Amino acid sequence: MQVKICGLTKEEEATYLNDVGADYAGFVFYPKSKRNISFAQAKAIREQLNPQIQAVAVTVSPDRKIIQEIINSGFDVIQAHGELTKEALEAASIPVWYAVNIIKEEELLEKVKAFMGMPQDLQEKVEAIVVDGASYGGGKAFDWKQADVKNAAAELLMHRKFVLAGGLNESNVQEGMKLFSPDVVDVSSGVEVENGKDKTKINNFVRKVRNYE
């Protein structure tokens, strides 16, 4: 089971990820998010990360320009929330994680249909599907008791990684792992305090994940 800690904003937070052996570090490039940072800030944080931790650039409805800036900045993965267009996928030369924000199962199925209508070569650029709560970074899980979301998205997932996100914390991550058997668990607000990421919460979260395995 891999772990992604998302929404880093300070250089010291990189050491927290190094200490627990996180697999992915997420950096948010979305002005409406409280975790939004500049590419220069992200570079400074990334320089403190162990090189084996992959850097994920998190965006919302990215266009060609932001995709190219992410690639030029040396990120390993693009995570796209909102609308994922054909043009954005055409511009992507690194793996893409397509994030689907779940409110109702019907909305997920609509996204599946739109995605499956894209050319096959563009679909193949999507390495993983991130199943998230109703709004990015909202800190709330989607309703895990509704119809099986993973099965609803089976056609979309196929051979891709399944990333479980949205409201995860040390208290519920093992339940989420049991229900969905994801490849990656993705946490942000669940390991935060008022002024940023919390070392103890990160340690506890990762311990829960590793102990479950």
SEBARO-260078 format. One line per field, with one value per residue: residue number from 1; residue in one letter; x, y, z of N, C-alpha, C in turn. Coordinates in Angstrom, 3 decimals, always signed. Each point is the difference from the previous one (the first is absolute). Layout:
<atoms>
num = c(NUM,...)
residu = c(A,...)
nX = c(X,...)
nY = c(Y,...)
nZ = c(Z,...)
caX = c(X,...)
caY = c(Y,...)
caZ = c(Z,...)
cX = c(X,...)
cY = c(Y,...)
cZ = c(Z,...)
</atoms>
This chain:
<atoms>
num = c(1,2,3,4,5,6,7,8,9,10,11,12,13,14,15,16,17,18,19,20,21,22,23,24,25,26,27,28,29,30,31,32,33,34,35,36,37,38,39,40,41,42,43,44,45,46,47,48,49,50,51,52,53,54,55,56,57,58,59,60,61,62,63,64,65,66,67,68,69,70,71,72,73,74,75,76,77,78,79,80,81,82,83,84,85,86,87,88,89,90,91,92,93,94,95,96,97,98,99,100,101,102,103,104,105,106,107,108,109,110,111,112,113,114,115,116,117,118,119,120,121,122,123,124,125,126,127,128,129,130,131,132,133,134,135,136,137,138,139,140,141,142,143,144,145,146,147,148,149,150,151,152,153,154,155,156,157,158,159,160,161,162,163,164,165,166,167,168,169,170,171,172,173,174,175,176,177,178,179,180,181,182,183,184,185,186,187,188,189,190,191,192,193,194,195,196,197,198,199,200,201,202,203,204,205,206,207,208,209,210,211,212,213)
residu = c(M,Q,V,K,I,C,G,L,T,K,E,E,E,A,T,Y,L,N,D,V,G,A,D,Y,A,G,F,V,F,Y,P,K,S,K,R,N,I,S,F,A,Q,A,K,A,I,R,E,Q,L,N,P,Q,I,Q,A,V,A,V,T,V,S,P,D,R,K,I,I,Q,E,I,I,N,S,G,F,D,V,I,Q,A,H,G,E,L,T,K,E,A,L,E,A,A,S,I,P,V,W,Y,A,V,N,I,I,K,E,E,E,L,L,E,K,V,K,A,F,M,G,M,P,Q,D,L,Q,E,K,V,E,A,I,V,V,D,G,A,S,Y,G,G,G,K,A,F,D,W,K,Q,A,D,V,K,N,A,A,A,E,L,L,M,H,R,K,F,V,L,A,G,G,L,N,E,S,N,V,Q,E,G,M,K,L,F,S,P,D,V,V,D,V,S,S,G,V,E,V,E,N,G,K,D,K,T,K,I,N,N,F,V,R,K,V,R,N,Y,E)
nX = c(+0.848,-0.236,+0.783,-1.003,+0.921,-1.168,+0.332,+1.227,+0.336,+0.718,+1.225,-0.292,-1.123,+0.958,+0.566,-1.247,-0.072,+1.188,-0.376,-1.178,+0.804,-0.562,-0.975,-0.962,+0.418,-1.107,+0.046,-0.689,-0.455,-0.694,-0.145,-1.066,+1.076,-0.206,+0.146,-0.555,+0.970,+1.124,+0.406,+0.369,-1.131,-0.673,+0.776,-0.164,-1.282,-0.124,+0.794,-0.953,-0.712,-0.139,+0.994,-0.173,-0.265,-1.038,+0.250,-1.163,-0.215,-0.694,-0.881,-0.678,-0.600,+1.121,+0.661,+0.259,-0.226,-0.951,-0.509,+0.305,-0.525,-0.963,-0.068,+0.079,-0.864,-0.126,-1.306,-0.360,-1.016,-1.014,-0.569,-0.979,-0.497,-1.311,+0.087,+0.068,+0.563,-0.435,-0.103,-0.510,-0.724,-0.306,-0.079,-0.600,+1.236,-0.673,+0.019,-1.268,-0.375,-1.049,-0.309,-0.793,-0.659,-0.277,-1.145,-0.309,-0.402,-1.149,+0.535,+0.349,-1.170,-0.441,+0.841,-0.425,-1.242,+0.215,+0.592,-0.919,-0.528,+1.051,+0.891,+0.220,+0.734,-1.039,-0.931,+0.913,-0.116,-1.212,+0.881,-0.761,-0.982,-0.162,-0.529,-0.572,-0.043,-1.080,+0.941,+0.906,+0.713,-1.242,+0.800,-0.903,-0.264,+0.003,-1.250,+0.796,-1.197,+0.209,-0.658,+0.534,+0.715,+0.762,-1.071,-0.573,+1.234,-0.462,-0.824,-0.154,-0.104,-0.635,+1.110,-0.717,+0.887,-0.429,-0.229,-0.026,-0.859,+0.071,+0.440,+1.088,+0.098,+0.717,-1.181,+0.002,+1.318,+0.056,-1.065,+0.551,+1.116,-0.743,-0.700,+1.085,+0.867,+0.224,+0.602,-0.662,+0.391,-0.877,+0.844,-0.824,-1.272,-0.044,+1.041,-0.988,+0.660,-0.258,+1.274,-0.573,+0.869,-0.473,+1.199,-0.597,-0.854,+1.037,+0.755,-1.050,-0.217,+1.274,+0.096,-1.154,+0.504,+1.193,-0.615,-0.851,+1.088)
nY = c(-1.196,+0.886,+0.992,+0.858,+0.894,+0.610,+1.040,-0.371,+0.767,-0.849,+0.520,+0.376,+0.187,+0.337,+0.473,+0.444,+0.293,+0.606,+0.471,+0.154,+0.426,+1.206,-0.351,+0.872,+1.139,+0.566,+0.739,+0.927,+0.026,+0.597,+1.199,-0.762,-0.758,-0.276,-1.084,+0.949,-0.423,+0.699,+0.003,+1.245,+0.177,-0.552,+0.720,+1.022,-0.346,-0.129,+1.059,+0.039,-0.413,-1.183,-0.291,-1.024,+1.125,-0.476,+1.016,+0.274,+0.537,+0.595,-0.192,+1.058,-0.837,-0.714,+1.074,+0.174,+1.278,-0.306,-0.807,+0.907,+0.912,-0.862,-0.315,+1.280,-0.045,-1.064,+0.224,-0.954,+0.661,+0.037,+0.625,-0.390,+1.015,+0.019,+0.843,-1.187,+0.957,-0.194,+1.332,-0.099,-1.056,+0.672,+0.986,-1.005,+0.124,+0.207,-0.999,-0.283,+0.618,-0.662,+1.150,-0.896,+1.155,-0.787,+0.272,-0.384,-1.250,+0.646,+0.896,-1.008,-0.561,+1.244,+0.096,-1.195,+0.337,+1.196,-0.592,-0.956,+1.212,+0.133,+0.441,-1.226,+0.642,+0.828,-0.940,-0.483,+1.318,-0.458,+0.204,+0.966,-0.529,+1.287,-0.797,+1.209,+0.839,+0.627,+0.525,+0.395,-0.724,-0.493,-1.052,-0.255,-1.164,-0.642,-0.242,-0.590,+0.327,+0.952,-0.155,-1.168,+1.017,-0.888,-0.716,+1.122,+0.095,-1.234,+0.509,+1.003,-0.812,-1.047,+0.217,+1.090,+0.782,-0.474,+1.315,-0.342,+1.019,+1.155,+0.849,-0.522,-0.803,+0.121,+0.597,+0.429,+0.215,-0.714,+0.690,+1.131,-0.412,-0.318,+1.134,+0.714,-0.479,+1.270,+0.521,+1.154,+0.428,+0.988,+0.639,+0.943,+0.406,-1.301,+0.654,+0.880,+1.079,+1.000,-0.204,-1.147,-0.762,-1.085,+0.043,+0.228,+0.835,+0.480,+0.013,+0.490,+0.859,+0.247,+0.095,+0.670,+0.660,+0.194,+0.313,+0.636,+0.331)
nZ = c(+0.000,-0.951,+0.440,-0.210,+0.344,-0.015,-0.766,-0.355,+1.041,+0.736,-0.020,+1.237,-0.715,-0.857,+1.108,+0.211,-1.295,+0.049,+1.180,-0.612,-0.955,-0.107,-0.811,+0.349,-0.554,+0.484,-1.106,+0.630,-1.249,+0.945,-0.564,-0.200,-0.048,+1.275,-0.741,-0.708,-0.805,-0.063,-1.257,+0.316,+0.671,-0.997,-0.793,+0.854,+0.041,-1.310,+0.104,+0.935,-1.046,+0.588,-0.830,+0.850,+0.684,-0.674,-0.791,+0.594,-1.190,+0.967,-0.982,-0.421,-0.829,-0.027,-0.453,-1.279,+0.322,+0.884,-0.932,-0.914,+0.813,+0.241,-1.275,-0.356,+1.022,-0.772,-0.023,+0.848,+0.581,-0.873,+1.029,-0.799,+0.705,+0.174,-1.010,-0.532,-0.722,-1.223,-0.017,+1.232,-0.353,-1.087,+0.897,+0.622,+0.470,+1.128,+0.878,-0.290,+1.114,-0.412,+0.585,+0.561,+0.078,+1.020,-0.589,-1.236,+0.068,-0.243,+0.830,+0.787,-0.233,+0.184,+1.028,+0.390,-0.312,+0.571,+1.022,+0.015,-0.191,+0.794,-0.906,-0.413,-0.910,+0.084,-0.083,-0.821,-0.127,+0.278,+0.972,+0.554,+0.737,+0.305,+0.914,-0.117,+1.031,+0.448,+0.793,-0.913,+0.856,-0.151,+0.035,-0.966,+0.574,-1.172,-0.292,+0.879,+0.495,-0.928,-1.126,-0.200,+0.466,+0.583,+0.247,+0.461,+0.470,-0.010,-0.900,+0.859,+1.025,-0.475,-0.700,+0.194,+0.609,+1.150,+0.005,+1.272,-0.141,+0.643,+0.923,-0.538,+1.043,+1.096,+0.216,-1.274,-0.073,+1.111,+0.391,-0.472,+0.579,+1.052,-0.140,-0.301,+0.888,+0.331,-1.050,+0.132,+1.209,-0.143,+0.805,+0.443,+0.089,-0.226,-0.535,+0.142,+0.406,+0.805,+0.284,-0.347,-0.630,+0.621,+0.529,+1.163,-0.592,-0.658,+1.089,+0.666,-1.004,-0.220,+1.307,-0.053,-1.034,+0.516,+1.129,-0.829,-0.657)
caX = c(-0.848,+0.782,-0.554,+0.248,-0.301,-0.266,-0.158,+1.156,+0.170,+1.210,+1.155,+0.146,-0.943,+0.656,+0.703,-0.996,-0.232,+1.224,+0.106,-0.967,+0.103,-1.147,+0.271,-0.307,-0.219,-0.865,+0.162,-1.240,+0.058,-1.410,-0.103,-1.092,+0.345,+0.862,+1.303,+0.594,+1.348,+0.622,+0.940,+1.257,-0.165,-0.007,+1.375,+0.761,-0.441,+0.410,+1.441,+0.195,-0.590,+0.781,-0.255,-0.926,-1.378,-0.427,-0.680,-1.261,-0.537,-1.460,-0.607,-1.438,-0.289,+1.227,+0.122,+1.308,+1.061,+0.361,+0.564,+1.380,+0.790,+0.204,+0.998,+1.280,+0.470,+0.556,-0.899,-0.116,-1.398,-1.010,-1.311,-0.956,-1.393,-0.840,-0.095,+1.217,-0.294,+0.848,+1.166,+0.892,+0.636,+0.947,+1.194,+0.639,+1.030,+0.248,-1.256,-1.113,-0.989,-1.286,-0.732,-1.451,-0.637,-1.239,-1.170,-0.928,+0.524,-0.363,+0.992,+1.175,-0.253,+0.095,+1.425,+0.515,-0.446,+0.745,+1.393,+0.102,-0.198,+1.254,+0.831,+0.664,+1.366,-0.075,-0.410,+1.132,+0.857,-0.520,+0.596,-0.767,-1.244,-0.131,-1.401,+0.087,-1.261,-0.789,+0.802,+1.414,+0.574,-1.043,+0.168,-1.166,-0.080,-1.271,-0.776,+0.543,-1.070,-0.821,+0.328,+1.442,+0.598,+1.059,-0.636,-0.602,+1.071,+0.856,+0.464,+0.960,+1.187,+0.673,+1.316,+0.593,+0.033,-1.162,+0.450,-1.113,+0.233,-1.213,-0.373,+0.722,+0.787,+0.490,-1.118,-0.840,+0.721,-0.046,-1.334,+0.020,+0.823,-0.753,-1.138,+0.325,+1.278,+0.660,+1.446,+0.600,-0.871,+0.404,-0.483,+0.430,-0.491,+0.025,+1.297,+0.300,-0.465,-0.402,+1.037,+0.664,+0.095,+0.406,+0.886,-0.585,-1.143,+0.538,+0.547,-1.104,-0.714,+0.809,+0.067,-1.263,+0.043,+0.990,-0.424,-1.106,+0.591)
caY = c(+1.196,+1.226,+1.144,+1.349,+1.115,+1.080,+1.363,+0.523,+1.450,+0.442,-0.868,-0.943,-1.105,-1.039,-0.917,-0.900,-1.059,-0.798,-0.826,-1.113,-0.753,+0.205,-0.333,+1.156,+1.300,+0.797,+1.457,+0.532,+1.206,+0.370,+1.226,-0.005,-0.880,+0.576,-0.656,+0.430,+0.548,+0.312,-1.018,+0.237,-0.582,-1.460,-0.422,+0.040,-1.137,-1.241,-0.177,-0.629,-1.341,-1.125,-0.102,-1.075,+0.467,+0.627,+1.289,+0.064,+1.355,-0.091,+1.111,-0.075,+0.338,+0.575,+0.245,-0.369,+0.820,-0.501,-1.337,+0.157,+0.536,-1.125,-0.882,+0.707,+0.122,-1.278,-0.844,-1.386,-0.340,+1.059,-0.420,+0.954,+0.032,+0.789,-0.464,-0.488,+0.133,-0.662,+0.859,-0.160,-1.310,+0.048,+0.730,-0.707,-0.984,-0.765,-0.654,+0.818,-0.569,+0.660,+0.039,+0.051,+0.420,-0.761,+0.431,-1.101,-1.000,+0.381,+0.951,-0.792,-0.697,+0.999,+0.241,-1.204,+0.029,+1.042,-0.427,-1.124,+0.511,+0.560,-0.950,-0.990,+0.391,+0.985,-0.727,-0.750,+0.898,+0.048,-1.104,-0.296,+0.713,+0.447,+0.121,+1.016,+0.509,+0.870,+1.137,-0.244,+0.581,+0.359,-0.749,-0.835,-1.216,-0.285,-0.990,-1.330,-0.990,-0.013,-1.095,-0.205,+0.974,-0.627,-0.765,+0.950,+0.558,-1.115,+0.214,+1.096,-0.461,-1.025,-0.377,+1.172,+0.058,+0.565,+0.867,+0.383,+1.302,+0.648,-0.152,-1.057,+0.349,-1.204,-0.740,-0.702,-0.476,-1.460,-0.353,+0.268,-1.026,-1.251,+0.083,+0.285,-0.594,+0.898,-0.124,+1.161,+0.835,+1.388,+0.784,+1.394,+0.645,-0.961,+0.037,+1.423,+0.857,+1.298,+0.676,-0.864,-1.426,-0.345,-1.170,-1.104,-0.528,-0.737,-1.251,-0.878,-0.426,-0.980,-1.203,-0.725,-0.626,-1.083,-1.061,-0.734,-0.941)
caZ = c(+0.000,-0.076,+0.717,-0.517,+0.891,-0.949,+0.485,+0.713,-0.165,+0.695,-0.206,+1.116,-0.163,-0.798,+0.904,+0.590,-0.985,-0.053,+1.208,-0.007,-1.246,-0.892,-1.400,-0.839,+0.632,-0.862,+0.016,-0.564,-0.830,-0.180,+0.799,+0.971,+1.116,+1.034,-0.125,-1.269,+0.085,-1.284,-0.456,+0.720,+1.336,-0.153,-0.292,+1.250,+0.822,-0.669,+0.193,+1.313,-0.032,-0.499,-1.446,-0.363,+0.178,-1.245,+0.156,-0.732,-0.162,+0.074,-0.725,-0.263,-1.406,-0.559,-1.436,-0.549,+0.582,+1.326,-0.204,-0.455,+1.114,+0.920,-0.614,-0.004,+1.383,+0.416,+0.791,-0.453,-0.274,-0.004,+0.519,-0.561,+0.451,-0.891,-1.387,-0.638,-1.422,-0.986,-0.211,+1.149,-0.105,-1.118,+0.439,+1.111,-0.341,+1.217,+0.401,+0.487,+0.912,-0.231,+1.266,-0.150,+1.247,+0.094,+0.764,-0.239,-0.923,-1.363,-0.496,-0.324,-1.260,-1.067,-0.229,-0.646,-1.395,-0.711,-0.121,-0.921,-1.345,-0.500,-0.742,+0.848,+0.334,+1.076,+1.206,+0.527,+0.776,+1.372,+0.752,+1.216,+0.255,+1.386,+0.390,+1.054,+0.524,-0.868,-0.450,+0.243,+1.202,+0.954,+1.235,+0.278,-0.804,-0.658,+0.749,-0.258,+0.093,-1.201,-0.916,-0.077,-0.911,-0.788,-1.071,-0.932,-0.822,-0.423,-1.373,+0.064,+0.721,-0.798,+0.516,+0.648,+1.457,+0.683,+1.089,+0.868,+0.627,+0.492,+1.403,+0.706,+1.178,+0.675,+0.590,-0.979,-1.182,-0.097,-0.502,-1.432,-0.635,+0.029,-0.916,-1.396,-0.419,-0.947,-0.179,+0.672,+0.828,-0.224,+1.138,+0.078,+1.221,+1.096,+0.696,+0.171,+1.081,-0.545,-0.787,-0.964,+0.283,+1.360,-0.039,+0.760,-0.747,-1.147,+0.531,+0.402,-1.206,-0.732,+0.837,-0.189,-1.326,-0.012,+0.919,-0.624,-0.953)
cX = c(+0.885,-0.748,+0.396,-0.424,-0.120,-0.073,+1.157,+0.165,+1.290,+1.126,+0.127,-0.925,+0.593,+0.695,-0.966,-0.248,+1.214,+0.046,-0.925,+0.056,-1.229,+0.408,-0.185,-0.177,-0.803,+0.196,-1.160,+0.257,-1.426,-0.274,-1.091,+0.290,+0.887,+1.399,+0.711,+1.386,+0.514,+0.925,+1.348,-0.060,+0.046,+1.410,+0.833,-0.365,+0.506,+1.488,+0.328,-0.528,+1.021,-0.351,-0.971,-1.458,-0.419,-0.820,-1.210,-0.493,-1.513,-0.621,-1.512,-0.249,+1.219,-0.083,+1.417,+1.141,+0.451,+0.592,+1.470,+0.898,+0.306,+1.100,+1.381,+0.602,+0.476,-0.872,-0.102,-1.398,-0.833,-1.296,-1.016,-1.394,-0.807,-0.059,+1.368,-0.258,+0.965,+1.293,+1.007,+0.740,+1.018,+1.311,+0.805,+1.005,+0.490,-1.330,-1.020,-0.839,-1.280,-0.825,-1.486,-0.607,-1.413,-1.042,-1.051,+0.609,-0.280,+1.031,+1.293,-0.175,+0.069,+1.458,+0.646,-0.332,+0.792,+1.446,+0.148,-0.232,+1.251,+0.782,+0.802,+1.401,+0.030,-0.424,+1.188,+0.980,-0.432,+0.443,-0.857,-1.276,-0.055,-1.486,-0.040,-1.388,-0.634,+0.782,+1.449,+0.456,-1.010,+0.075,-1.173,-0.011,-1.319,-0.689,+0.466,-1.080,-0.909,+0.433,+1.499,+0.630,+1.062,-0.587,-0.622,+1.041,+0.901,+0.572,+1.066,+1.304,+0.822,+1.333,+0.640,+0.031,-1.281,+0.499,-1.220,+0.353,-1.316,-0.318,+0.696,+0.760,+0.402,-1.124,-0.778,+0.760,-0.044,-1.362,-0.068,+0.801,-0.743,-1.117,+0.415,+1.271,+0.731,+1.482,+0.742,-1.055,+0.592,-0.605,+0.543,-0.443,+0.064,+1.313,+0.447,-0.424,-0.238,+1.034,+0.777,+0.020,+0.573,+0.789,-0.618,-1.167,+0.456,+0.549,-1.112,-0.748,+0.774,+0.122,-1.265,-0.003,+0.937,-0.423,-1.131,+0.535,+0.614)
cY = c(+1.248,+1.157,+1.294,+1.014,+1.229,+1.358,+0.520,+1.491,+0.524,-1.006,-1.052,-1.207,-1.131,-1.012,-0.971,-1.187,-0.908,-0.999,-1.217,-0.825,+0.097,-0.297,+1.189,+1.243,+0.858,+1.491,+0.617,+1.297,+0.363,+1.193,-0.001,-0.877,+0.719,-0.610,+0.383,+0.596,+0.299,-1.144,+0.164,-0.586,-1.523,-0.530,-0.057,-1.170,-1.309,-0.274,-0.665,-1.432,-1.059,-0.222,-1.097,+0.378,+0.758,+1.262,+0.073,+1.444,-0.090,+1.254,-0.202,+0.510,+0.625,+0.224,-0.365,+0.742,-0.540,-1.400,+0.111,+0.525,-1.093,-0.924,+0.641,+0.118,-1.330,-0.865,-1.391,-0.349,+1.274,-0.592,+1.058,-0.209,+0.809,-0.605,-0.422,-0.053,-0.808,+0.787,-0.148,-1.329,-0.037,+0.647,-0.760,-1.033,-0.750,-0.621,+0.973,-0.824,+0.803,-0.097,+0.203,+0.330,-0.565,+0.711,-1.100,-0.941,+0.388,+0.955,-0.713,-0.679,+0.950,+0.280,-1.191,+0.028,+1.018,-0.425,-1.108,+0.418,+0.611,-1.051,-0.897,+0.439,+1.045,-0.663,-0.694,+0.871,+0.078,-1.250,-0.427,+0.818,+0.328,+0.172,+0.833,+0.391,+0.998,+1.187,-0.245,+0.712,+0.353,-0.752,-0.881,-1.197,-0.047,-1.106,-1.407,-1.071,-0.004,-1.158,-0.020,+0.897,-0.650,-0.811,+0.922,+0.558,-1.077,+0.216,+1.083,-0.461,-0.967,-0.373,+1.126,-0.133,+0.635,+0.760,+0.441,+1.284,+0.516,-0.330,-1.115,+0.565,-1.294,-0.861,-0.833,-0.643,-1.521,-0.488,+0.209,-1.037,-1.331,-0.002,+0.027,-0.657,+0.884,-0.327,+1.086,+0.644,+1.405,+0.868,+1.421,+0.602,-0.931,-0.071,+1.445,+0.517,+1.367,+0.620,-0.925,-1.455,-0.242,-1.307,-1.206,-0.631,-0.797,-1.346,-0.991,-0.549,-1.099,-1.295,-0.845,-0.747,-1.200,-1.163,-0.837,-1.070,-1.189)
cZ = c(+0.000,+0.664,-0.697,+1.061,-0.884,+0.691,+0.820,-0.293,+0.617,-0.210,+1.095,-0.147,-0.833,+0.899,+0.664,-0.929,-0.128,+1.153,-0.033,-1.279,-0.877,-1.441,-0.935,+0.868,-0.962,+0.204,-0.769,-0.759,-0.400,+0.909,+1.064,+1.223,+1.006,-0.053,-1.300,+0.230,-1.404,-0.410,+0.699,+1.408,-0.061,-0.245,+1.281,+0.907,-0.594,+0.177,+1.333,+0.043,-0.399,-1.471,-0.399,+0.213,-1.255,+0.267,-0.919,-0.029,-0.099,-0.606,-0.108,-1.417,-0.682,-1.503,-0.446,+0.696,+1.347,-0.099,-0.388,+1.106,+1.023,-0.530,+0.051,+1.394,+0.579,+0.881,-0.621,-0.490,-0.023,+0.537,-0.392,+0.569,-1.014,-1.385,-0.520,-1.498,-0.866,-0.194,+1.138,-0.071,-1.136,+0.423,+1.045,-0.497,+1.234,+0.434,+0.577,+0.970,-0.178,+1.275,-0.245,+1.358,+0.055,+0.858,-0.089,-1.026,-1.447,-0.604,-0.371,-1.349,-1.190,-0.346,-0.700,-1.491,-0.813,-0.231,-1.034,-1.444,-0.604,-0.781,+0.940,+0.411,+1.109,+1.307,+0.655,+0.772,+1.462,+0.745,+1.182,+0.035,+1.489,+0.292,+1.279,+0.477,-0.945,-0.524,+0.346,+1.274,+1.061,+1.311,+0.364,-0.940,-0.752,+0.793,-0.353,-0.012,-1.225,-0.894,-0.263,-1.065,-0.872,-1.144,-1.041,-0.956,-0.588,-1.393,-0.044,+0.645,-0.846,+0.642,+0.806,+1.521,+0.524,+1.222,+0.802,+0.732,+0.571,+1.438,+0.747,+1.197,+0.699,+0.563,-1.013,-1.154,-0.119,-0.485,-1.507,-0.764,-0.080,-1.037,-1.467,-0.517,-1.009,-0.144,+0.763,+0.884,+0.014,+1.097,-0.058,+1.330,+1.210,+0.750,+0.216,+1.363,-0.632,-0.929,-0.929,+0.422,+1.399,-0.024,+0.703,-0.749,-1.221,+0.457,+0.334,-1.204,-0.723,+0.798,-0.158,-1.336,+0.004,+0.899,-0.584,-0.936,+0.720)
</atoms>
